[in-house]
Amino acid sequence: MPSHAVAELFAEGGLEAVSILDTAEKLSVSRATLYRTVPTKEHLIGILFERSTGELTENARAMVKEVDDPAEQLLGLVRLQVDAAIRMRRYMPVFFGGGDLPPEVLERWHKWSREFEKIWVSVIKDNMDAGILAPADPVITARLLLGSCIWVSRWYRPKEKYSPDEITEIAVNMVRSLQAPKADSRPAKKTAAKKPQN
């Protein structure tokens, strides 16, 4: 599958390592065969983009649909995004930085980013409406939380002592600390004792 081969080439040498010839070698096919379906390096980048963003969007939408609790939906989005940031760390910065990407690929990336952000904004708004998160602008809140998760792709290093599971758990706990306790676990309000009447 071309997208897997391109992802491997990115992991090995970044954008410069991605080429039709190297991708053909990874796939064990001739360059002529690959050219029939993927004529340029830019098309290879596009394939990688479509695969990566498609999977992430599909997983996010499925999770939100399956989970009823807005608080858990938000924690689920955090888990998915941190995992994606770690898996896509080699090539995610290429899309955010723009680099030498062709305009049509970059435009698709920006369009996808806006649509994906809407999932986060909707879940965050539900959290605020339910009193789980403090009232604030849901778009800014979404961008701050989503941006924090995406930034993991910049600093995560497999050789460091921090495992993906540990990073994900800390991220989830940070967001959980912003959420109000569920109503059924909150202590009952104390009522003031009535003064005895004389």
N, C-alpha and C positions, 0 to 999 in steps of 0.2 A: 504494500500500500504506500503510495508516494508520501502521504502525510507523515507516516512513521519514519520513513527514511530521511525526510527533511528535518524532522525533530531531532533525529540522531546527529545529523550533520551540524545543526545549530549547537547541540550540546558539545560536540567535539571542537568546533572552531568558530562559532558565531556566524554572523551573516556572510562573511567572506568565504566560509567553507561550503556554502550552499551553491550548487551548480547543477546543470542538467547532467553533465558527465558523471559527477560524483553520485548523484541520486540514482542514475542508471546503474552504476556499479553496485550501490547498496541494494538495489532491487534485483540485481543479476539479470538485467535486460539490456538490450542494445540501446544506444542513444537514439537511433532512428525510431525504435518502438516507442520510447518515452516521448519523443518529439510529437508523435501523432496526437497525444492527449494533453501534453504539457509543453508548449512550444518555447517558453522563456522562464528565466529565473523568477521573474515577477509572478508568473502563474504558480510556481512552486510555493512562494510566500503566501499567495492567496489560498492555496489548498490547505496549508498549515493553519492559516487564520480561520478558515471555515470550520475545520475540524475542532480546533481548540475552543472557539467561541460557541459553536453549536453544542458541544458536549456540556459546557458550563451552563449555558442557558437552559438546556433540556433538564439537567439535574436540579437547577434552582427552581424551575417551574414545577417539576414533579414533587419536590420536597414541600414547597408551599401548599400544593394541592393536597398532599397526604396528611399534613400536620395542621390541626385546627387551632392550637394555642399560638397566638401572635408572638409571645415571648420565646417559645421554642422555635418558631419559624425564623426569628432573627438569629438565634444561636445557630440554627442549621445553615443559614446563609454565611455566617462567619466561618463555620467549619469548611464549607464548600470552597469559599474564596481563599482561605489560607492554604488549603490543599492544592488548589489550582495555582496559586502564586508560587508554591514550591515546585510543582511539577513543570510549570511553564517558565521557570525563572530564567532560562537561557535566552528565550526569545520574546518574552513579554516586554522587556524594555525597548525592543526594536519598534514595537507598535506604539508605545507611549512616546518614544523619542522621535518617531517619524523616520529618521535616517534617510536612506535612499529609496524608500518604498514608493512604488508608483501611485499616482493620485487616486486611482480607482480603488486600490487596496486600502489606502489610508481613509478614504471616504467610507468604505464599508466598515472599517474599524470604528470610526466615529459614530456611524449610524448604530452599530451594534452596542457601543458604549452607552448611548442615550437610552436605548431600549432596555438594556440590562439594568441600568440605574433605576428605571421605573419600577422594577421588581423590588429593589431595596427601599425605594421611597414609599411604595405602597405598604410594605411590611412595617416600616418604621412609623408611618402614619397610623396604622392599626394599633401599634404598641402605645402610641401617644393617646389615641382615642380611648383605649382601654385603661389608661392611667398607669401603664407599666413603665413608660418612659416619660420624663418631664417634658412638658410642652415646649416646643421649639420649632424652628423652620425644618420640616422633614427633608427637604432637598439638601440643605447644608449638613444636617445630621447624617444623612445617607452618604454624602461625599466624604465626610470626615471618617466615618467607620469603614467604608469601602476602601478609601485611600490607605488607611492604616493596614488593612489586610493585604492590599496589592503591594505595599512597600516591602513586605516580606521577601518578594522576589528579588529585591535589590541587595538585601544583606544576608539571606540564608546561604550557608556554606555546609555541604554534607560532611566535611572533615571536622567541623566544630562539634562541641559536646552537646549541642541542643538538637534533639530529635524532632522530626515533624510533628509527632504526637504531642510532645511537650509544648511546642510552640502553639499548636492548635488549642490545647487545653488552657494555656495562659490567656490566649486571645478570647476564648469563650468566657473564662472567668472574669476578665476585665469588662466585657459587655454585660455579663450577668450582674456585676456590681452596680451597673447603671440602672438596672431594672428594679422596680419596686417589688416587694414580696407579693406573692399571690394572695388574693383576698382571704382565702380560707386558712392561711397560715399566719395572718396578722393577729397580734394580740387584741383581745376585745377592749373596747374603749372603757376606761374607768369612769364611773359616774360619781359625782361628788356626793358625799354622804349628807343626807338631810339633817339640818340642825333640829334637835328636839324642840317642840313647841312648849312654851311654859303655860 
